[in-house]
Amino acid sequence: MDNSGSSIVRIAQVCPYDICCPSGVQKHIRDISAALRELGHGVPTIAPRSKHSVMAEQPDVEFLHFGHSGVVHRNKISFELT
């Protein structure tokens, strides 16, 4: 507990989709993580990453890459699988 009376917590965010591909789920997880970090909490994000994705390193963001993702194309529709 710090001097203000609030506890600092370590919270893991888990994203089921490739964290390097921009979409609503990834943006939502990044925004929540940023808000929690501003409050002083430790917030690692656990997510798969595609082999071909490139993401700029962000020194204040902790990513734990677990697994790989890929895209399957069927009937003119693309599905992301992790």
C-alpha positions in Angstrom: 0.0 0.0 0.0 1.4 3.4 -0.8 1.0 6.6 1.3 -2.4 7.6 -0.3 -4.0 4.5 1.0 -4.5 2.7 -2.3 -3.0 -0.6 -3.2 -0.8 -1.2 -6.2 -1.9 -4.3 -8.1 -0.3 -6.4 -10.9 -3.0 -7.1 -13.5 -2.6 -9.3 -16.5 -4.5 -8.5 -19.6 -5.1 -11.4 -22.0 -5.9 -10.8 -25.7 -7.0 -13.7 -27.9 -6.0 -11.9 -31.1 -2.7 -10.9 -32.6 -1.7 -7.8 -30.5 0.1 -6.3 -33.5 -2.9 -6.1 -35.7 -5.1 -3.0 -35.2 -8.7 -3.7 -34.4 -11.2 -2.8 -31.7 -10.3 -5.6 -29.2 -6.6 -4.8 -29.3 -7.2 -1.0 -29.0 -9.6 -1.6 -26.1 -7.0 -3.7 -24.2 -4.2 -1.2 -24.9 -6.4 1.7 -23.7 -7.4 -0.1 -20.5 -3.8 -1.1 -19.8 -2.6 2.5 -20.3 -5.3 3.8 -17.9 -4.3 1.2 -15.2 -0.6 2.0 -15.7 -1.4 5.7 -15.1 -2.9 4.6 -11.7 0.5 2.9 -10.9 -0.5 -0.7 -11.5 1.7 -3.2 -13.3 -0.2 -4.4 -16.4 1.5 -7.0 -18.7 -0.5 -8.0 -21.8 -0.4 -11.6 -22.9 -1.2 -12.2 -26.5 -0.2 -14.1 -29.6 1.8 -12.4 -32.4 2.0 -13.3 -36.0 5.3 -14.1 -37.5 5.1 -11.2 -39.9 3.9 -8.5 -37.6 6.0 -5.6 -36.8 5.3 -3.6 -33.7 7.3 -0.6 -32.5 8.9 -1.2 -29.1 7.2 0.7 -26.3 9.4 0.9 -23.3 6.6 1.5 -20.8 4.4 -1.4 -22.1 5.1 -5.0 -21.1 4.0 -7.6 -23.7 4.3 -11.4 -23.2 3.9 -13.0 -26.5 2.4 -16.5 -26.3 1.6 -18.5 -29.3 1.1 -17.5 -32.9 -1.8 -16.3 -35.0 -2.6 -16.9 -38.6 -5.3 -16.1 -41.2 -7.5 -18.7 -43.0 -9.3 -17.7 -46.1 -12.6 -19.5 -47.0 -15.4 -18.4 -49.3 -14.1 -14.8 -49.6 -14.0 -14.4 -45.8 -10.8 -14.3 -43.7 -10.7 -15.7 -40.2 -7.9 -15.1 -37.7 -6.9 -18.2 -35.7 -4.7 -18.3 -32.7 
